[in-house]
Amino acid sequence: MLNRLVFGLVCLAGLAGLSASPFAGEQVPFLPQKTAAVASIDRHASELARLSDQVWAYAETALLETKSAEAIAAFAETQGFRVRRGVADMPTAFIAEYGQGAPVIAVLGEYDALPGISQKAEPVKAALEAGAAGHGCGHNLLGVAALGAALAIKEQMVAGKIAGTIRYYGTPAEETLGGKLYMLRAGLFKDVDVVTSWHPGDETKAETKSSQAIVDFIVEFHGKTAHAAADPWNGRSAVDGLEIFTHAINYLREHVKPTVRIHYSIVKGGDVPNVVPDYAKLWCWVRDSDRAGVEDVMARVRKIAAGAALAADVESTLTVQGGSYNMLVNMKGQRLVFDNLQWLGPPRFTAEEQRFAREIQKATGTEQAGLDETIVPFLEKPGPPDGGSTDVGDVSWNVPTLQLTVTTAPKKAPWHAWPVVACGGMSIGHKGMTYAAKALAATMIDLFSDPAKRAEIKKEFAEKVAGKPYQSYLPDGPPVIPRR
Ligand SMILES: [Zn+2]
């Protein structure tokens, strides 16, 4: 039903010669290639849904997405894309490309799942396999929709309607905030004009809010062991150092901006009470609305680590092991995304799908509002980011990056949780995915066809990054591939 409806709107827009947007804004011109791209995605809809279900069922976690990456890469290959596997020292990273020369327009794909949230495609909590991973962030939909969009562009290239290079980035390990950073470091984004990207969500919008910048680090304390009763005066407790550190971090909260988030987990805090522990380890994340804010807090965190060690008469080390930038929002680009959403019209769901969504909302104690079938108005002044970070942020500081969110789950559904897995494995997810593919393809057609639009987007990007050279938080060396 969605496809027919969208196609109807497309035809209307075609007759009008302009986008049918009832909102003010820079309307995008009607391009027949868009109608053709939408039709192309409709034609491939069932095989895209099958591919997404396959990835959903594999549910592989960060850097172990072997079968998922291969399924998507192999499909791209059968569709005529040139595929380079195992790029940037990651077996599950790949690039699929079609066409040649400028412009180079890219689309990002992700396909990693989250541990421990296996779930059937049912509206009540029920693990498909107890303790196994599940697609609680909808990355099965994300990865496949992006390829669907690339495929529609490729078909327009074959038809001679647009020229240039379409490139799909198979980016692993989004959930551990890393895949894209390694691909950036390997120089794989150097020749790209504009990147497009989407994420599943509970609403449909051109994202003008940024995400949080984050740094991920380890603090370790080394002391001197002793018998805790016989001669504790000969011991220097690493756990004392750790406790003073966390204590001071929790005082620090009072003196940071409200946008700052600090969270930690004690990884090693001694073994038994009767031994003075000589080692303690803490894993910590600091976030803020931008990288500079994170760095301000980090300067103080480093002092706290040194101070805690001094107080406990132990040694401390602080090791940064990763992190991401906040999203650099490109307003010209986001406006283009928004205009294409308006052109496409909002996603629609059946009564049965709405029922499924309300059942989930009932089960999770959220308002039974069903699935959102609107397009969120364009937010000119979106305010600080909501909680959360993504490695798309790093891409956005290297190449102008456009970001879209599409409804694939019930309104206010808990994220990284079973409802998202459930919807991602049935028609609700498939519809959101198909819609996202169309929105991305339509936006990319403008990017390919309109050099002035590309120039505008690139100009805004250049102005925003001026004087702020990109510095990755990645440590030296290749990524560590986890063991199964
Ligand atoms: Zn995600």
Residues whose N, C-alpha, C, O or C-beta is under 5 A from the ligand:
A	BS01	ZN	C137
